[in-house]
Structure formats: structure tokens, C-alpha cells
């Protein structure tokens, strides 16, 4: 007759045999919670806001609150309909160690959230793999981000139908924006700025991105 008593030994054996099932359920619950929060929380319409995600294993948006107000004023000068500029944390660890980050990132991308990303190397790779990065080649050629000195981050994109590989300028490296780390907001070393290809407010987001970089560059120099 099988032992059906609830003991620590039996519970431990049950968890060992069903660990993979519970892992899937936990990850699915996290993603479902994220989607419910995304779709039910009252928020400024996406077309009237610029949302900047800090995607890394750790980030802190509190030191950037004053910058939000400055960027909102800058953005409203070119887009009077802009109501909000905000920074939000998006926890993203090494995908080989934690599956939740990539799934939450994908949920946000599917929901059309996020206009700009300050992304760690792991998060940037995930954005590139998802083809979520707007190619910036033409924008830089037209003078966007002129004199900021940010180094390009290129990526090779493979067309799944033709197999043809195209190299794009997927983002800009933010190693020089040391103010992010000095303020204990975000680890800038090895990280990149990515403009979301599906941004609902692209033109304004580009203007806000440039203003953000210049403000952080100025702050970085003051810390030297």
C-alpha cells in the first residue's frame, strides 16, 4: 500500500520529482501577473508618454526622478501632447540562470510597452534576438546624437525567409555615461541604449533619448 502520509520526507520526494512542473508554473504565474498588471493598471496612454526601461539584474529609478521632469519639459517643447516621461526597472538576469527576465521582457514588447531601453549586455542580446531594436544608421547620419560621443553597437540580423544577414546599428553604448552608476541608478558599463522598433511615440522618444544622453553626459563630466 503506498505511503500517503504528509511527511517532510514524502514532500521533499514529491518536489524533487515535479520540480520542472513547478518551475514552469511559477514562471507562467509571473508572466500572467505582469500581463494583468500591464492591461489593468490605469496609466497615461502610450502615445502620450515616453517610457524608459532600465533592464538589468538590478536598477534603481529613484535617483532619476528629477531627470524625468527635465526630460518631460524638453519633450513637451517638441510634442505638446506629451504627458509623461518615466523610468521603470525591468529585472533581467542571465537567461541561463533565470528564465523570468526574458519572458517578462517579451510580455512587455508584445504589449507595446517601452520606448527606450537602457539595457545590460544580456538584455541587449535579448532585444536584438527579438528584433526589437530600431536600426539607428539613418538617424545618426541625419545628425541625431551628434557630438555625444557614444560608440555604436552593431548586430547581425538574419532574415528567416531568405537567410540573408544584414548588419544594423542596433544601439549606442553608454559606458561613458558614468553618472548612471555614480547615482546608483544603473550599471552603465557594458550597457547600451536601444530605441524600441515598436515605439508608439517614436519621434518624441528620439528627442527625449538625445536630451537624456546629453543631460547624463553633462552630469558625468561634473563627477570627473
C-alpha positions in Angstrom: 0.0 0.0 0.0 1.5 3.4 -1.0 2.6 5.8 1.8 0.2 8.7 1.6 1.1 10.4 4.9 2.1 14.0 4.7 5.7 14.0 5.9 8.7 16.1 5.2 10.4 13.1 3.5 7.4 12.5 1.2 7.0 16.2 0.4 10.7 16.5 -0.4 10.5 13.5 -2.8 7.3 14.9 -4.4 9.1 18.3 -5.0 12.1 16.5 -6.4 10.1 14.6 -9.0 8.0 17.5 -10.0 10.5 20.4 -9.8 10.3 21.1 -13.6 6.5 21.3 -13.4 6.5 23.8 -10.5 9.2 25.9 -12.2 7.0 26.2 -15.3 4.0 27.1 -13.2 6.0 29.8 -11.2 7.3 31.4 -14.4 3.9 31.3 -16.1 2.3 32.9 -13.0 4.9 35.7 -13.0 4.3 36.4 -16.7 0.5 36.3 -16.2 0.7 38.7 -13.3 2.8 41.0 -15.4 0.3 40.9 -18.2 -2.6 41.6 -15.9 -0.8 44.5 -14.3 0.1 45.9 -17.7 -3.5 45.7 -19.0 -5.5 46.7 -15.9 -3.4 49.4 -14.2 -4.7 53.0 -15.1 -1.9 54.6 -17.0 -1.1 57.5 -19.3 -1.9 56.5 -22.9 1.2 55.1 -24.6 1.0 57.7 -27.4 1.3 60.4 -24.7 4.2 59.1 -22.7 7.8 58.0 -23.2 8.7 55.0 -21.1 12.4 54.2 -20.5 13.2 50.8 -19.1 16.3 50.1 -17.1 16.9 46.4 -18.0 19.4 44.7 -15.8 19.6 42.4 -12.8 19.4 45.5 -10.6 18.4 49.1 -11.1 17.0 52.0 -9.1 14.8 54.6 -10.7 14.6 56.9 -7.6 17.7 59.0 -8.4 16.3 59.7 -11.9 13.1 61.4 -10.8 14.4 64.9 -11.3 15.6 63.9 -14.7 12.1 62.7 -15.6 10.8 66.3 -15.0 13.6 67.8 -17.1 13.0 65.4 -20.0 9.2 65.9 -19.8 9.8 69.7 -20.3 12.2 69.1 -23.1 9.8 66.7 -24.8 6.8 69.0 -24.5 8.8 71.7 -26.3 8.6 69.5 -29.5 5.4 67.5 -28.6 2.7 69.4 -26.7 0.7 66.2 -26.3 3.4 64.5 -24.2 2.1 64.0 -20.6 4.7 61.8 -19.0 8.4 60.7 -19.2 9.2 57.9 -16.8 11.9 55.4 -15.9 10.9 51.9 -14.8 13.0 49.0 -13.7 12.8 45.7 -15.6 14.7 42.9 -13.8 16.8 41.0 -16.3 19.4 38.5 -15.1 21.5 36.0 -17.2 18.9 34.0 -19.1 20.8 30.8 -18.4 20.2 31.3 -14.7 16.8 32.9 -14.6 14.1 32.5 -17.2 11.7 35.1 -15.8 13.5 38.2 -17.2 13.3 37.2 -20.9 9.6 36.2 -20.5 8.7 39.4 -18.8 10.6 41.4 -21.5 8.8 39.6 -24.2 5.4 40.3 -22.5 6.2 44.0 -22.4 7.3 44.0 -26.0 4.1 42.2 -27.1 2.0 44.7 -25.1 3.8 47.5 -26.9 5.4 48.9 -23.8 8.7 50.6 -23.7 10.0 53.3 -26.0 13.7 53.3 -24.9 15.8 50.8 -23.1 19.0 51.2 -21.1 19.9 47.6 -21.4 22.7 45.4 -19.9 24.6 43.2 -22.3 22.3 40.2 -21.6 19.2 42.3 -22.0 20.6 43.9 -25.2 21.2 40.5 -26.7 17.6 39.5 -25.9 16.3 42.7 -27.6 18.4 42.1 -30.7 17.2 38.4 -30.9 13.6 39.7 -30.6 14.4 42.2 -33.4 13.0 44.9 -31.0 15.8 47.4 -31.7 15.2 50.2 -34.2 18.1 50.4 -36.7 19.7 53.8 -36.0 22.0 54.1 -39.0 19.9 56.7 -40.8 19.1 58.7 -37.7 22.8 59.1 -36.8 23.6 60.0 -40.4 21.0 62.8 -40.1 22.7 64.2 -37.0 20.8 62.6 -34.2 23.1 62.2 -31.2 25.7 64.4 -32.8 28.7 65.2 -30.6 27.6 62.8 -27.8 30.5 60.5 -28.5 28.5 57.3 -27.8 30.0 54.2 -29.5 27.8 52.2 -31.8 26.6 48.7 -31.0 26.2 46.7 -34.2 24.2 43.5 -34.7 23.8 40.9 -37.4 20.2 40.2 -38.2 19.3 37.1 -40.2 16.2 37.1 -42.4 14.4 33.8 -41.5 13.0 33.5 -45.0 16.0 34.3 -47.2 18.8 33.5 -44.8 20.4 36.8 -45.7 22.4 38.6 -43.0 22.1 42.3 -42.5 24.3 44.3 -40.1 22.4 47.1 -38.4 23.3 49.7 -35.8 21.2 48.3 -33.0 22.1 50.7 -30.2 24.6 53.0 -28.6 27.0 52.0 -25.8 26.6 54.1 -22.7 29.9 53.3 -21.0 30.7 57.0 -20.9 27.5 57.9 -19.0 29.1 57.2 -15.7 26.5 59.4 -13.9 24.1 56.5 -14.0 26.4 54.4 -11.9 27.5 57.3 -9.7 23.9 57.9 -8.9 23.4 54.2 -8.1 20.7 54.0 -10.7 22.0 51.7 -13.3 25.3 49.9 -14.2 26.3 51.6 -17.4 29.4 49.6 -18.0 28.8 47.3 -21.0 25.2 48.5 -21.3 23.5 50.1 -24.3 20.8 52.5 -25.3 18.2 50.8 -27.5 15.2 52.6 -29.2 12.2 50.3 -29.4 11.2 49.5 -33.0 7.5 49.3 -32.0 7.5 52.6 -30.0 4.1 54.2 -30.2 5.7 57.7 -29.8 8.9 57.3 -31.9 9.7 60.9 -32.9 9.2 62.2 -29.4 11.1 59.3 -27.9 14.1 60.0 -30.2 14.1 63.6 -29.0 13.9 62.5 -25.3 16.7 60.0 -25.8 19.0 62.7 -27.1 18.1 65.0 -24.3 18.6 62.2 -21.7 22.1 61.3 -23.1 23.2 65.0 -23.1 22.0 65.5 -19.6 23.7 62.4 -18.3 26.9 63.3 -20.2 26.9 66.7 -18.5 26.3 65.1 -15.1 29.1 62.6 -15.8 31.6 65.3 -16.5 30.7 67.1 -13.3 31.7 63.9 -11.4 35.1 63.6 -13.0 
